[in-house]
Amino acid sequence: MTTTLSADMQPESSKRQAWFCTTGLPSDVTVDVSNMTFHLHKLPLTAKSKKFHDLITELETNPKHSEEDEENNEEIHETIESYHLSFPDFPGGSEAFETAVKFCYAVKIELNSSNVAALRCAAEVLEMTEEYSEDNLVSKTESFMNKTVLKSVKECVKTLNSCEDLLPLADSLGIVQRCIDCVVSKANASDPGLFGWPVSEVGNSSADGGDRWFDELVYLNPLLFNRVISAIKSRVANIGIIENCLVSYAKKHIPGVNRAGGGRRSSSSSVLSENEQKELLETIVMNLPEESGVKSSQAVTLFFGMLRATNILNGSDSCRSKLEKKIGLQLEQATLDDLLVPSYSYLAETLYDVDCVQRILAHFLHSVERVSIGDVIEEAGSGGGGGSGVEEDRVRYGTLMLVGKLIDGYLSEIASDANLKPEKFLELALALPDQARVYDDGLYRSVDVYLKAHPWIKEADREKICGVMDCQKLTLEACTHAAQNERLPLRAVVQVLFFEQLQLRQAIAGTLMNADIGPSDVERLHGMVQQDESVVEDGVERGERGIGNTLTAAVQENQVLRLDMDSMRTRVHHLERECSTMKKAIANIDKVSLSEPRGWRGSITKKFSCKFKTQVCDSHEPTIVEARKGRTHRHQKQQ
């Protein structure tokens, strides 16, 4: 006979609902679960559940009837004995109990990743084991977990989320740990190269899941996510995987971390309170590895987003300090927009958090210094050559120059802040070593912006501000601009003019060395350069005395030098064109006179009325520039 069930809910009272099984037989067992009363039958329940069998047997053995019930039973000739049971804290609630009851009535049930944990716990409570009855609910749920849930991270995440209300029973049954082990195994079996940055947006992974399995972890509740991350940290060596999991979770649940995504969140994601966000963010940051993972600009951008969120949520100092250190380890990957962290404290006067950038820069410089010392010790211990050390030094200096350019841009951006004190500007500008800047043009630009935005500062402070830049490291264009800049102090203008004159004469000397000039001219130019260097030192020492005459004379001489340099460049271009014409003529004659290899030299001599070697060097501008650099370098060594 086929048993049919009716799932119609009929109110039994104002607070409790009733569930009836329509088998054509009156109910002899009532069970209260949560806010639901189930009207069931003894035989199907005791056939599958040892718990029901034991409880009903106990009631039959030790009946507890009141005197009023006994009097009523005497008046009724035919009575059906009814047993009342209650499970106030049934795992999975009335929904899981209903599914377990349907299984007892031999109704086909649908197992999925979201209900299998609750049904496994229900089967444990009701003792629906194989020892009591074959093909029971415990074996059904265990088989589904092994064949379906534990084969996919996505399904494991669904099962883990369903375990939140099933603890600690789900833990004692090993459901949580088995799902965590599945995630860790997937992490260990994955190719580490596939887990570098950038982190993709959640939901953009391929349809088959692919190797974006860690995107599924963002759907875990915070408690279970923390347990999964702890297991991954203890058993997975790849730092990139750990960082990806943590940052992806922060992007999903904490608004403002992912600035590129505009703080959007899916409709299915629950909104955490401010305190919950703060607690979650601190947990994520504390789980970040101390070492730096895969370096990328997007990684740094996301760390800066977490730092902003920490400031907004008033996170702990340890959380803020760890993020600043993480950023400092890969500061060269940051952008100017990343550094512009607003000041969220009501005590701060500046628009941007300059102190934060200073601390990050200090971490960066400390890491560079630590690496340098470590390399020296390692090289000394091995006693080997310095081939790898040279390459590491090149990379280190390249990193320093990237950060120098970044800080110069940051200084130019914050220099317009009227509340930025000169001391704070100087402290940040002087924090980098000299190797971080090939040219000081960026630093000059920030100085110019600061002086323009702070016209009221004292002359002494203006000179200190200008003292952060090295006039010898200004390009000719920057020198030209600075020489006409009325905002600079007179002392700074004098230095700029002298060094501009020095650069002009060096440039002219380098150009003439590639042209047809005599040795006496070269010696004269060398003497002029040496004289200019001594003039710079004397001019700076003289200070303000006679500075007006010095400025006028220097400006006039610089203008003459520029004209001379333009003339030299024109002459060089003219010589290049003549050289090119001669090369073409030689090529044409070679083609015509292949049969007369001995007579072509004389015809060329008559045609051009000159004698020259058969090898004609390329005289294009890049060659001249390289020669000029080489000779200037040798000239400086001689001095």
N, C-alpha and C positions, 0 to 999 in steps of 0.2 A: 504494500500500500504506500502510495506517495504521500508524503507529509507536506502540507502547505503552511506557510507562515504568513501572518498578517503584520505588517510593520506600521499599521495605523496607530497614531498616538492619540489616546483619549485621556483627557484630564481626569485624574482620580481625586485630586484635591487642588487647592489653589497653588500649592508649591510642588506637587509631585505629579509625574506623568506615568501612564501605565502602558505596558507592552504585552500583548496577548498573542498566544500561539493558537491558531485555529486548526485543530486536528479532529474536531468533532467530539473530543473528550473533555470533561471538565478538568480544570487545573488543580493539581494537588500540591504544588510547590510554588511559593512566592518568594522572590529574592529582591531585596532593596540594594540598588547600586547607584550611588550619587543621588540624583533627583529623579530616578526612574525605578518603577516597580515592575518586575517581570513575573508574569503568570505562566508557569511552566509545568512540566510533567516529570515525575520521578524517574521513570524507566530510561528515557533517552539520556538524562543527565548522569545517572549512576553507571550507565554503560560505558561512558567515555571518561568521566572524571572521578578519580579516587577520592578527591576532596568532598564532592557531593555525596558519594557513597558513605564515607565515614560520618559526615554531619547528619545525614538522614538516619543512618543506623543508630547513631547516638540518641537522636530524638525518639526513635521508635523504642529503644531500650529504656530510656529514662523519660517518659512522658511527663509533662508539667501542665496539668490542667487545673483550672480554678474550680471551686465548688459550683459556681454559676454555670460554667461550661458543662459540668457533669449533669446538672439538672436539665439543661437544654438537650444534651445528648440522649437522656432517658426518654424525652418526649418524641425524638426523631427515630423512626425505625431504621431508616437507611441514611447513614451519614458517610460522608467522604472525608477521611482524615487529611488535613492540610498542614504542610510544614512551612514555617516562615523563617527565612534566612536573611542575613544582611552582610554586605561587604562594603563598609564605609570608605575604605581607602583602596579600592580595587585599581590596579595599574592600567592606565589607559581609559579609565572611566567607563561609563555606560556603553560607549561605542565599541570598545574592545570586548566587553562582556557580551554584548549582543552578537558579535561575530563569532565568539567562542561558543555561544549557545547554538547558533545556526550550524556550526560544525558538529555539535552533539546530535542535532536533528538530521544529520546527513545531507544538509544543504551545501551546495558548492559555494565556497568562499573565494574571494579574489585577494590574493596576496600582492603587496607592492612594497617598495622600499620605505614608505611612510608609515605603514601599519604593521610590518612584520615584527618590529621590536616590541610593540605593545602586545601583540598576540603571543609572542614568545614568553613575555612576562606573565600574561594571563594564563597560558598553558602551565607555567611553573606554579602559579598560585593554586590553580584547580587540579594540579597533579595529573595532567593528561599525557602520561608517558607511554612508551612502548611496552614497558613491563606490565602495565595495567590493561592496555588494549592496543591491539595492532593498528598500525597506520594512524597513529594519533597526532594531535596537534603539535606536540613538541618536535617530532621528527619532520613534520611538514614545514614548520617554520625554519628549522635548522637547515633543511635541504635547500630551501629558497635562499637563505642567506649565503650559503656556500656557493651556489650555482649562479646567483644573480647579483646580490648586493656586493659581495667581496671581490667581484671582478671589475668594478668600475668605481672611480673616485666620486663621480657624480652621485651614484646610488648610495655610496657610503655616507656622503654628506647629508642626504635626505634621511637616512636611518639615524645618523648621529643627532640631527636636529630633533627627531621624534623622541630621543632618549632623555631630553631635558627634564621632562616630567616623570620619567621612569626611574630616576636615580633614588636610592643606590642599588635597586634590584637589577637594573640593566648592567651596572658595573659588576655585580657579583656573578652574573651569568656570562660575563666576558664579551658582551655585545659591543660596548664602547671600545674596549681595547682591541678587538679584532678589526673594527673599522679603522682605528688609528693606525694599526699595523699595516693595513692595506694602503693607506695614504703614504706612509713612510717607505714602503716597498716600491711604490710607484716613483717616489722621489729618487730613491737610490738607483733604480733601473733606468732613469731618464738620462739623456745626453746632456751633460752640464753646459755644453755650448748653446743649447736651445733656451737657456734660462737667463741670458743676458738682458740688459736693458735695451730698448725701452719697454716698460710695462705697457701692454695693450689695454685698451678699454675693456672693462668687464662686459661680456656679451658679444665681443667681436671675435671670439675664438671660432675655429672651424666647427662645422656641424657634427663631425665625428668625435669631437673632444680633443683629438690630436695630442699634442704635448702642452696644451694650455690647461692642463688639469688643475693647476693651482688657482685658476680663476674661479673654480667651483668652491674653494674654501671660503670665499667672501660671504657665502650664504650661511655659514655656521653662526650659531649664537656665540657671544663673547666668551662664555665659560668654556665651552667645548673647543673653540678655536685656540684658546690659550693652552689647552691640553695637547692639541695637535701640534702646535708650534714648539712646545717644550720637547715633544718626542722627536720632531724633525731636527731641532737643534742638537739633541744628544746623539742622534744616529745618522745624520746627513752631513757630509763634510763640505759640500759646495755652499759658499756664502751667498752666491747670487740667488739660489733658490730660496733661501731663508728671507733675504731682503725683498724678493719679489712677492712672496706670500704676505709678508707684513705690510708692505706699502700698498699692495692691492687691496688689502682689507681696510686700511686707513682711508684709501680713496673712496671706498664704497660706503663707509659708515660715518665719516667725519667730514662735514661740509667745509669747503675751502681748501682742502689739501690739494685737490686736483684743480688748479686754476684754469687749465685749458678746457676742462669739461664744464666749467661754469657752475660747479657745485650741484649738477643735476643728479638725481637718484631715481632709481626705478620705482614704479608705483607699489611694487610688492615689498620693498624694503621698509622696515619699521624705522621710525624716527626716534633716535635716542635723546634723552634729556641732556642738558648741559653738563650735569655732574657725571652722567654715564659716558658722555663723549670724552670728558677729561680723564676719567678713570681708564677708559679704553685706550686713549692716546698714550698715556703714560705706560700702560702695559706693553703696547706695541713698541714704543721707543726703548724701553728697558730690555726688550727681547732682541733688538737689533744687534748684530755682531759688532764687536769693537773694531775689527779690521774692516778695511774698505773692500767692497766687492768689485763688481764690474763697473769701471768708471765711465760715466756718460753724462751728457748735459741734462737729459731728462731725469736721471737719478737725482742729481743735485737739485733740480727744480722741484721735485717731489719732496725732498728733504726740507727745502726752504718752505714749501707749503705746510709741512708738518710743524715747522718752527713758528710760522705765523699763527697756526691754529693753537699752538701751545701758549703763545702770548695772549691770544684772544680769550682762551679758556682759563687763563691764569694758572698754567701748569706749574709743576714743581721746578725748582732750580736744577735739580739733577737731570730732569728730562730735557730742559733747555740746554744745559751744558753738553749733554751727550749728542744732541742734534748739531750743535755748533762744532763739536769735534769731528763728527762724521762729515760735515760739509767742508771743514778745513782740510781734511785728508785728500779732497779732490776739488779744491777751489778753482783750479784752472779750467774745470768744465762748466763753471757757472757763467751766467750772463749778467749784464748790467741790470736787467729787470729783476733778476733774482736777488741782487744785493739791496734793492730798494725796499727794505723791510720797514714798514711804518712804525712809529713810536706809539705804543698803546698805553703807556703809563702816563698818568696825569701829571707826574713830576717832570717828565721830559719836556724840554723847550723846543727841541728840533723836530722837524717834520719826519725825518727818518732816524732809525735806530743806529746811530753811528757807533755806539759802544759795542753793539752786537757784531758789527762788521770788523771792528778792531779785535775782538776776541777770536773771531773766525780766522782772521789774518794771522794772529799769533799762533793758532793751532797749525796753520799751514806752514809757517816759517819753522816752527818746532819740528814738524814732520820732515821737512827738507833737511834741516840740520841733523836730525837723528839718522836719516838715511845716509847722509854724507859721512858721518862718523862711523856708522856701521860698515860702510864700504871700505873705509880706510883700515879698520881693524881686520876685516876679512882678508883684504889684500895683503896686509902685513903678515897675517898668520899663514896664508898660503904661500907667500913668497913668490907668487906668480907675476906675470907681466900685467901691464895696465891696459890691455886691449879692451876688455869689457868695461873697465873703469872709465876710459875715455868716452865710450858710447853712453854710459850712464851719466857722466858729467854733461854731455851734450843734451841729453833728455832733460836733466835737471835744470840747466840754464834755459832751455826752451820753455819749461814749465814756469820758471821765474818770470820770464819776459811776458808770458801770457797773463799771469797774475798782475804784473806791473801795468800792463795796458788796461786791464780790468779795473784796477784801483784808480788809475788816472781818470778813466771815464766816470767812476763813482764820485771822485772828488769834483769833477766838473759839474756833476748833477747836483750834489749837495751844497756846492759853493754859493749858489744863489739864495740859500736859506739865510734870512736876516738874523736868525737866532744862533747860528753856528759861530761859536767862539774861535778866535784866532788860535788859541792853544790846542783846541780839538782838531782844527784843520792841520796845524803843524805836526801834531802827534801822528796822525794817519799818513800824511805825506812823507814823513821821514821814517816810517816803519819798515819800508822795503830797502834791501841793500842796493848798492850801485849797479850790480849786475842785472837787476830786474828791468833796467831801462837802457836801451841802446841810444835813444834820443829822448830829450826832455820836452818835446813839443807838447805832449799831452799834459804834462805837469804845468807847463807855461799857460796852456789854455785854462786850466782850473784856477791858476793864480789870477789870471786876467778876469775870469768870471767872479772870483771872490772879491777882488778889489773894486769891481764895478758894482757889486751888490752891497759893499760895505764902505762907502765913501767917507764915513765918519771916523774910521779907526785912526789911531795915532801913527805918526810917521815912523816911529820905532817899530811898531807892529807891521807896518807895510814893508819895511826892509827885512824883517824876519820872514814874512810870508814869501817875499821874492828870493830869500836866501835858500829856499828848499830846492830851487832848480839850479842846474849847472849850466852856465852860459856856454861852456865849451861843447855841450851836448845838444845845443839847439841847431836845427838845420838852417840853411841860408834863408829860407822863406820865413821861418819863425823869427830869426834875427831881424829881418827886414820889417816885420810887423811890430816887433818889440821896440825897435829903434824909433818908431813913430807913435808909440803908445804913451799917451799923456798920463795914464793912470799909474805907471811905474815910477818909483822914486828915481831921482837923478843918478844916484850911485848905480842902480841897476841898469839904467840906460847907458851909462858910460861903459860898463862891462860888456853889455851887448854890442855896442858900436865897435869896441876894440876887437872882440872876437869875430864879429861880422867881417871886419876888415881883414883879419887873419885868414878867414875862410876864403874870402874873395881872392886874396893873393896866392893862397895855396892852390885854388882852382885854376887860376891863370897860369901859375907855374906848371901845374900838371898838364895843361893844354899845350903850352909852348914846348914842353919836353917832347911831345909827339910831333911837333912841327920842325921846320928847318931853322934852328937858332944855334948860335955859337956858344961855346963853353963859358965865355965871359958873361953872357946874358944869364945863363943858369946860375952862376956864382952870385951875380948881382941880385937875382930873385931870392936865392937862399939867404943872402944877407938881409934882405928886406923882411923876410919872414922872421928871422931871428930878432931883428930890431923890433918888430911888432910885438913879439912875445915879451920882451923886456919892457916895452911901453905899457902893456897891459898891467904888469905888476906895479910899475911906477904910478900909473894913472889911478889904480885903485887905492894905493897908499896916500896919494895926495888928497883924496876925499873931495871936499866941496871947493877947494881953492881953484879958482880959475876954471870952474867947470863949464861956464857958458862958452868961453873961447874953445875949449876942448871939444865940446859937442859940435860946434859949428865947423871946426876944422875936420873932425872925423866924418861928419855927414858929407861934406864936400869931397873928401878923398874917397869915400865909399862910392859916391856917384861916379867919379872918374874911373875907379876900378871896375865898376859894372860895365861902363862903356868899353873899357879895354877888353874885358872878358867877352862881351858880345862881338867885338871885332875879331878876337882870336877864334871864336867859334865859327864866324863867317869864313875866315881864312881856311880853317880846317875842313869845312864842308866843301869849299872850292877845290882844295887839294884832293878830297875824296872823289869828286866828280872827274877831275883830270885823270886820276889813277884808274877809275872805272873805264874811262874812254880808252886809255892805253891798253888795258887788259883785253877789251873787245877787239882792238886793232890787232893785237898779237894773236888772238884766237883765229881771226880771219886770215891772217898771213900764213899761219900754220897750215890751214886747210889748203890754201892755194899753192904753196911752195913745198909740198911734201916731197916732190921729185927733186928739189934743189935744197938739200938740207944745209949747204954751206953758204948760200948767198943771201939768205933772208935777213941776217943781222945788219948787213950794210945798207939794205933798202930802208930798214926802219930808222937807222941812224940818219940817213939823208932826209927822210920824211919828217922826223921830229927834231933834227939838229941837236941831238943829245946822245949820251952814252949811258946805258943802264944794264943791270944784270937781267938775266932771263927770268928770274924768280921775282914776281911782284907780289908783295904781301897785301892781304886784305886790309883795307884802311877804313872799314865801316865804323860807325860811331861806337858800338859796343866794344870793339877792340881797343879803341882809343881810351874809353873809360877804364877798361881793365888795366891798360898800361899805365894810365895816369895814377890809378890807385896803387899799383905796385911801386911805382917810382916815388910817389909821395911817402909811402911807407918806408922805403929805404932811406929817403931823405930825412925823415924824422929820426930814424935810428942813428944816422950820422950826427945829427945835432945832439 
